[in-house]
Amino acid sequence: MKNKTGILMITMILFFDGIISGTSVYKIPTNSKEYLGAKVEYTRSFIHPVLEIKLPAKGYGVITASILLPNGSPMELGTFSGRDKVKISYGELMKAMKLRGFYLKNAGLDSKAVSPSLLLLGTLHDDDGNVGYFVETVPINVEEVLERRSIRVNLPKENPRILYTKKQIMEKLSSMKLQRTNDLVSNKNNREVTPVITEGWPPGSHIDNCYRRGYNYQYCLVWRLERIVTVKSNALIPVATFEIRGDTDKINGITMTSIYHHKTAQGLELTFSAAAAIQKGGDSSSIEAQIIGTSYSIDTRDIGISSSYVRVWGSEISDPSVIGAGIRGTVALAKYRLCVWDGLFYEKLDDVAYVILGKPDERDMELRKFVEHGEPNRYGGIGRKTMWFVHNYWKPTTHDSQRGGLTKYDVDFVSSTDTIPLFTASAAVLGTLDYNNLEIFPFIMAVGLGFNTKSTEFSLIHVDLQLKEEYRDQYVNGVFYSSKVKFDYNGHDYNLAGMYGDIYIPGDGSFPPCNPRTGIYLFPLCMSMNLCQPF
């Protein structure tokens, strides 16, 4: 009995000693998730929960952190720094997640099913004095934060891309006149965004972490939110759009289906992937495109809807028409600028980062159809605008011809396009954003959409065009598009693909769609002449 009492006392001493000395001594793992190479771990905390970011490589990092709010816009949490790992203010994170939890509760949704994005724009100063950059989005579960779990995020291991060498930075520092940081950041609608108090900043006595000018001054390179360019809330985000040409009287109907739930051993998560365009030195010829991670994640077991479909009848379609389907959601475009900063003063540099984020309306995931008569047009409705952007900034990559109709699944594009299942149902959002910076159009054209799996077994978007019974022996031709720009993800370059295409039903006196860039019919074998007038 004495031995058992002694063992119990020793165990209790070790337990409470672990609590008193901090959460790093005694942690109980509760959950972990992996998103596009980033691992998120949740642990119980007995005193103060922490949010810790392990950097993608060794060095001194400075991170500007934001969280996606219910209206889809990013809310700044602050600027934070550290060597090899960086701690983010849990208090600021909690404020944002309480807003999200209140929103979900009013909508009657389970907070454990939703994980909005933590947006991280960072610089990494290596031991040689060079500075690289990284941009990542990582979903953070609402319920885990509300239950005050500690969070550790392991970013994908990679060498950040170099922005400046030490020599280049020292040359810039020698000619800089720093300004005060009390300038407010504003968005398109002149709403002010107040700078947030930072943690772990300035670097203090760690004088070798960044760069020195003189004896008492030290500077780091930091991303700062310059403005929220645009936010479109409660907008229709097309997930399937087609230009229909030819003998449309032969069409019985076109059915578009979204399949949100699949029976699997483990629940699938429906994810939106964020994209970024990094413009180095203000030079439009040096833009780097990246898939920066998952901007939003929903556990499909908890969204309460297994599928949704819409049907467009042949009687609704004329030659030409643009038809499609979309879901309600929010798209946000934010612009960040690289600055030299000591925590009190800054100098703007020419390097900028555009980040595009999307999220669905969790309260209503039903598909909504649209039918618009006429050719694609930048100033038309959502469908005609979307196809105009697709024709001009994506490329035709998949051709198909089927008898009696045309049936396609988004996962079909994995074999015909250089992509993976995560990006096969990408949502083209430029028509929704209504933004006019031509230089970055190809890079912010779409957000990735798909399930968090490498398997091609699980389709999200399904399109089925059927001809009337008397035309079942005739062929329907289709061409489908993917991004011209390849996006870096985990060290590989991939195209974004989606249910965007041109469908042609041959008939007397009808003409197939025309490629606006080349002036050549997309289905030249159907015509005795290949040249056409671009629309």
N, C-alpha and C positions, 0 to 999 in steps of 0.2 A: 504493500500500500504506500509506504514511504517513497519507494522508487517511482511509482506512478505519479505521486504528488510532485516529486522533484522534476520529472519530465514535463508535467503540465506547467509548472512555474517557469521552467526554462523556455518552453514554447511561447508562453504569454509574454515573457520579457523580450524575446526576439521579435514577436509580433508588434508590440507597442513601441519597441525601439525603432522598428522599421517605419512605423507611422510618424513618430516624432522626428526622425532624421530626414524624412521626405519621401515622396512617392517613388523615387528612383530605387529605393531599397526593397519595397514590397509592392508588387503589382499583380493583379489577377487579370489575365487576358480574358476578354469577353467576346471579341468579334474582330474579324479582319476582312478586308476587301481589296481586290486589285483592279485598277482601271487603267488601261492603256499603258501598262508598265509601272504605274505608280501604286504603291502599296499603302493602305490606310489601316492602322491598328488602333483599336479602342481598348482601354484598360480602366479598371475601377480606380478611383482616387479617394483616399481617406482624408486628405486635407484640402489642397488646392489643385484643381485640374490644370493641365498644361496642354498647349498645342505646339508641337515641336516639328520642325521641318528638317529632314536630313538632306543636305545639299547633293546635287548630282555628281559632284567631284570635290576633292579636298581643296580648301582655300577659304578666304574670307568673303562671305556673302552678304549682300544687302538686298532685302526683299521688300517690295511694295505689295501689300496684300489687300485684296478686296473680296467681297462675298456677294453672290447674286441674290438680290431682293425679290420679293413676290412679284413686283412689277417688271422684273427682268433686267433692271439696271444694276450696275455694280456699285456697292457701297464700300468706300475705303475703310480699312481697318487700321492702317498706319504703315510706317516704314520701320523695319527691324533688321538687326544685323547680328552676325556671329561667325565664329570659325567652325567650319565643317557642318554645323547645324545652327538653326535659327529658331528662337521661340517667338511665337506670335501672341498678341494680347488675347487671352481667353475671355476677358471681360467684354471686349469689342465684338468678338465672335458671338458671345451669348446674347448681346443686344440684338444682333441681326437674326439669330435663330429664334428668339422670342417673338419677333415680328412674323417670321415664317410659321411658327407653331400656332400663333393666334389665327393667321390666315387659313391654315389647314383645318383647324378646329371648326371655324365658321363654315368651311366648305364640307364638313363631315368626312374628312379624309384622315387616314392614319399617318401620323408623323414619321413612323418607322419606315414607311414605304418611299419617302422622298429624300433625295440627297442633292441639294443645290451645290453650285461650284464655288470652291475657293480658288480665286485667280491670283497667281503668283508671278510677278515680273521681277526678275532678279539679275544682279550682276555678281560675278565671281572673280575676285582678285587672286591670281595665283602667286606662287612664291617667286616667280621671275618678274613680277610687276605688271604682267599683262592682264587685261580685263576682258572676260567673256560675258555672254548673256544667256539667260534661259527664260522661257515663258511656259508656264504650266497651269492647267486647270485640274483640280482634284475634287470630286464630290465628297461632301461631309454630311453625314446623316443627321437629320434634325433631332430625332429622339435621343441619339447618343449624346448630343451636346446638352439638351434639356435635362438629361439625367447626370450631367456633369462628369462624363467620362473623359479621361485624358486621351489625347490623340497624338499619334506619331505618324507622320507622313514620310515615307521613303521615296524620294523622287527617282525616276529612272536614271541609272548610272550612265553618264556620258560626259564627254569633254565639251563644255560650253563653247559655242562659236566665238571666236575672237572679235571684239569690237575695236580695241586699240591696244597697241604695244605700250610698254612703259615709256619709251622714248616719245611716242606721239602724245601721250597724256602730259608728260612734263613740258613739252613744247606749248601745249594749250594752256597749262597752268601759268606759264610765265607771262602770258598776255591777257589774263582774265581779270575782269572787274566784277566781283560777285554782287548780286542784288539781294534785297531782303525777301524772305519767303512768305511774307504775309499777303502776297497776291493771292486772290481766291481763284479757284478753278471754276469755270462755268461751262454749262452745256449749251446746246443749240437754242434752248428756250430761255436762256439767261438765268436758269436756276443756279444758285451758288452752292458750291461744295467746299466746306470748310476743312482745312488741313487737320489731320488727326495727330494727337500727341504720340510721339514715337517711343518705343521701348528698345533697349540695347543700343541706343544711339545718342550722341555720337560715340565713336569707338573709344573715346577717353584715352587711357594710358597706352592702349595698343597702337603705338605710333607707327608700327611697320605694317599695319593691316592694309592701308590704302596708300595715299600719296601725301607727301609733305611739301609745303611751300614756306620757306622761312623756318623759324625755330618753333613757333607755337601753333601753326596752322596745319591741319590735316584735312584731306578731301577724299571723298569716295564718289563713284559714279552710281547714280540712282535713277530709276524710272519714276516719273511723276505723272499722275493723271492730268492731261492737259484739258481735255473736255470729253463729255459724253456726246458723241456726234449726233446720234439719233437713237431713239427708243420707240419701237412700234408695239404697243400693248393691245391685247385682244384683237390681233390681226389674223388674217387667214394666211397660213403658211402652206404653200402648195407642196404636196408629197408625190403628186402624179400630174403631169400636164402633157397634152398631145395636140399637135396640129393635125387635123383631119382633112384630107383632100381626096378628090376623085368622085366616084359614083356613090355618094352617101345614101342614096335611096336604097341601096342593097343592105344597109346595116340594120340588123334587128335591135341590138343594144350593146352598150359597153358597161361592164361591171367593174368597179374598182373597190378592192377590199383591203382593209388593214387588219392584220392578225396580231393582236397584242399578247395573247396568252398561248403558250404551248405546254403540253404535258411533258415534263422532264423530271429527272431525278433531283435536279437542283433548279430552283426558280431562276428564270432569265430576268435580266434587267434591261429595260429599254433606255438607251443612252443617246443623248445629243452630244456630239463632239464639237469643240470649239476650234476655230482656225485663227491664225495670226499672220500678218504681213509685216515683216521688219524691213524698214527702209533705212539703210545705212548711209549716213552722211548726207541725207536729203536727196540722194541720187535715185531716180525712178528705175534706172537700169540695174540697181543692186538690191532689188527686193527679194527677200527670202521668205518662202511660204512654209508654214508648219501646221500640222494638226497638233495642238498643244495639250490635248487631253479631253476628258469627259466634262462637259459643262453642266450636265444635268442627268440625273439617273432616277428611274422609277422602278421599283420592284413590281414586276407584272403580276405577282400573286395577290397584290393588294390594291390594284387600281379599280377592281370591280367591273371590268368589261373585257370580254374575251376577243371580240372582233367588231368591226363596223364596216358597212358597205354602202355604196351609192350606185345608182344605175342611171345612165344617160340613154334614152331611147333614140333610135335612128331618126324618128320624126322630129327630134329636137335639133338635129345637126344639118347644116348646109355646107356647101363647098365654096370657100374654105371656112373652117371653124376651129376654135381652140377650146378643148374641153379638159376637165381635170377634177381633182379633189384635193382638199387640204384640211388641216386641223387648226383650231384656234390656238394661238400662242403668242409669245413675245420674242422679238429679236432686238438685240442691242449692239451698237457699234461704238466702241470707245477708242480714243486716241491717247497714247502715252508718249512722253518725250523724255529722252535721256538728259540728265543734268549732272553737273559737278556740284556737290553739296557738302557742307560741313555741319549740317543740322540747323544752321541759322541763316546761311547765305547760299545762293545757288547761281549757276550760270547755265543757261540753256544751250544744248548742243543741237546739231542738225539731225541726229538719229531719232526716228519715231517708230512706234509700234502701233498697228491697228489690230484690235482684237474684236472678233465677232462671236457673239454668244446667242444661243437660242434655247427656249424652253416651251413646253406645251402648257396649255391650260388644264391642270390636273382635274378640274371639276367637270370637264367636258372634252372627251377624247374622240367624239363622234366625227366621222368624215362629213365634209360638206362639199357638194358638187358645184361646179360652175360650167356654164356653156356660153361662149362668146363668139359671135359671128364676125368673120373677117380674118385677115391675115395677122400674124404677130406684129405688134406695134409697141414701141417704147412708151407711148402715151395712151395705150388702151387700158382695159381692165386688168385685173391681177393675172389672168391666164395669158392674155396676149402680151403683156409686159414680160412675164416670166419666160415665155418661149422666145421673145425677141432677144433677151439676155442669153438664153441657152444657145440660140443660133449664132450669136456673135462672139461669145466668150467660152463656149465649150466646143467639143468636136464630135462628129459622128464616129462611133467606134464599133457598134454592134448592129449587124444587118440580119433580118429574119424574114422569111416568107412562109406562110402556112395556108393550108387549104381550109376554106369554110370559116376562117376567123383568125384571130391572133391572140395567143395566151402567153403572158410573161410573168415571171417571179423576179423579185429584186436580186435574189441570190444567183440567178442565171448570169449576172454580169461579172461574177468572180472569175469565171473561165474565159470570158471574152474581153475583159478589161483588167488592167494591172491594178487590182484593188483587193480588199479583204471584206468579209461579211459586215464588219463594223461600218463600212462606208458605202454599201451598195444601195441604200435607200436615202441618200443625201437629199436634203431639202434646199432647193434653190430659193434664196431669200432676197435677192436684189430687187425683184419686183415689189416685195413687201416693204423693203427699206426706203426706196425712192431716194437714193443717194447719188451724187453726181460727180464723184472724183474718178475720172476715167482711168487714171494710172493704176489704181488698186482694184478695179472691178474684177479682174480674173482671180484675185486672191481672196476676196470676200464674197464670192458668188454664192457660196452655199455653206451650210453647216452639216457635218456628218450626222447620220441617223442610222441606227441599227441595234442589234442585240449584242450583249457583251459575251460573245462566243466566237471561236474560230470555225465552228461548224457551219456548213452550207445547208444544213437540214432545216433550219428555222427561217422561214420567209416572213417578212414584215408587210410588204406591199405586193398585191397580186392584181393584175389587170387581165380582163378577158373580153375580147371583142368577138361577137358572133354575127355572121351574116344571116339573112333570112333563109328559110329552108330551101327555096328554089335556087339559091346561089351557093349552096354548100360545096359545089365542085370548083368554085373560083378561088383564086389566091388573094390573100391580103399581104401587103408588103409593109415592113416597118424598119425604121432606123432609130437607134437609141444613142444617147450622148453621154459623155463623161468629160471631166475637167481637162482642159489643155495643160493647166499647171499641175505639176506633181507636188504633193505635200509630204514633207519629211515627217516620219513617225517611227520612233525606235530605230533610227539609223537606216531606214529604208524609205524609198520614195513611192507614193501611191497616188493614183487618181481617185477623185470622188466620182461616184456613179449614182444614177437615180432613174426613176421612172419618168424620163423626159424624152420625147421622141416625136417623129413624124410618121403618120400612118397613111398609106395610099391604097385606095380601092380602085383598081383599073376599070375603065369604062369608056364608051365612045365620047370623044370630045373633052375628056377630062385630062388634067395635067397634074403630075406629081409635085411634091414640094421641091423648092429650089434652094440650094445652098447660097446664102446671101454673100458669103465671102468669095466664092469661086465662080458663081454664075452658072453652075452645072447642076442638072437635075440630080436629086438624091437617088433616084431609081432610073439610071440612064438606060438600062436594058429594056425598060418598058416603052421607050420612045425611039422613033427613027432619028430624031435630032437630040443631041445631048445638051445643047446650050439653052439657057433660059434667062429671063430678066430677073435679077435679084430684087426682092421686095424690100 
